[in-house]
Amino acid sequence: MNKDNFEPKIVAFVCNWCTYTGADLAGTSRMKYKPNVRMIKLPCTGRIDPLFILKAFERGADGVLVSGCHPGDCHYNAGNFHARRRWIMFRKLLDFLGIDDSRIHFSWVSASEGKKFVDVVNGFTDKVKARGPFTRFKKLNEEFVINE
Amino acid sequence: MNNLRQIAAELLNTGKVNAIVGYVPVDGTSRTKPFIATKPEEVEKFVINQNILNNLSVYLTKDEVKKNFKKIGIIAKGCDIKSIIALIQENQIQRDNIVIIGIKCSGVYADFEETRIADKCVNCEVMEPHLFDYLVEMENGSVLAGEDQKIKIIRQIETMNAEERWDFFENEFSRCIKCYACRQVCPMCYCERCIVDKAIPRWIESSAHKRGNFAWNLVRAFHLSGRCVGCGECERVCPMDIPLSLLNRKMIMVTQEEFNYKSGMDLNTPTLIGSYDLKDNEEFIE
C-alpha cells in the first residue's frame, strides 16, 4: 500500500448528547464527509478512560478523535470538565512517548453543529492521511520476545 | 539518635502507637532495611543515616499493617512525608491514626552506594519536613552535592522527534518482565484490584510482551499523574533497570506547569484529577 491510496482508520469517541447528535444532524442533512471515521458512542466524555484511546491505537487506529459537549453544556453537568483535565495530562504523556498531536485530536461539537462535525472529521482525516499509517503499535504486536 | 530512640520508646510505652516503622541497618553492609517495631526494646535498632533510601509510607497502605495496628508511628524524610500527605489527601489514611517522626534530612545516597546522591535529593525543597509530630536530626549528616541526571535526560528526550521518542521508550520497555515491583513499592498504587489484573475484559496483557509492556508503563504513569510525589522507589526496585522515573518526573513537571500543583504539599488541597476548574486550559480543543 503506497502513500497515495492509504486510507487512515480513525476512531472517534463521542458523547451521546452532543457530538453524536451533531453527527446525526450532519447525516440527516445529507452532508458528505470522509468515511474513515468509526464512531464509538459513550454517554459522556467523562466516561472516556484514556485507556480506551490507548486500546484504539493498539488495535490499529491511525488516529483518534475525541469529542463532546461544550463546557457548561454537559448533560451530566460536569463530565466534560473532568474529561478536559484528564486530556490535558494524557496528551502531554502521549506526546512525551511519541504519539503527537497529528494522531489525536479533541473537539467540542454540540448537537446543532452538524457542519462543524463535518469540518472536524474532514480536517483530521486529512491530517492523519498526510502523517501516514501508525505502524509502531502494529510492529509491537508482531514481535515475540521469547525467541530472542 | 538517642532523641529518636527516646521518642520512639515513649510512643510505644504510652500506647500512643501500636507499632513504629523505621530503618535498621543490614549487618555487614552500608544498607538499611525497613523494620516494624512493636515493643519498646526494639527501638534500639533504629538508625537515621544517609542510607535510609526507602519510602516507608508504602507500609501504611498495606492491609496486613492496617489490620494489625490501629495507630502507627513512622520515621519519615521530607519526600516520604509528601507521600503520606498525598495518601491523606486521597483519604487512604487518617491523620489521627499516624504519628510522624520527621527527619531533618541532608540527602541520601543513591542505591546505598555512598558514591553519589540520589536524583530525588538534588533540588529537594523539603529537607526540613513540612509536616511532622516530632522532629529529629540525621546523624552525621552533611548536605550532599550532585547533579540531577533525570532532568538532563528528560530535556534530551524533549528535543527528539516522535519517532525517536517512541524508539527510545520501546527499547527501554522491552526489558520489562511484568514483575510489578514498581506497583508493589509505590505508596500511591493502593488499588485493591489493579487494572492489569482485570481479565474480563483484558485491558493490559500481563505477559512480558512488548505490546503489553508499553501499555502497562504508560497506563501506570497516567494513573499516577497529579499524584506521584517523585520518591523514585519504582525505578530503584525495577530489576531490569528501566528508567521509570523519567515518565513520572515528566508528569510532575507537566502538572506543575499546567496547574501549578504539586502533590503531597498540603493536606487540605483537593486532589488534582478529582477536581476541575472552569478555567482549565482548552486551547488544544477545537
Interface residues (C-beta under 8 A of the other chain):
Chain A: P50 L51 L54 K55 E58 P71 A78 F81 H82 R84 R85 R86 W87 I88 M89 F90 R91 K92 L93 L94 F96 L97 G98 I99 D100 D101 H105 F106 S107 W108 V120 R136 F137 L140 N141 E143 F144 V145
Chain B: I157 E158 A162 E163 E164 R165 W166 D167 F169 E170 S174 I195 W203 I204 A208 H209 K210 R211 F214 A215 L218 V219 A221 F222 S225 G226 L247 K250 M251 V254 T255 E258 L272 I273 S275 Y276 D277 L278 D280 N281 E282 F284 I285 E286
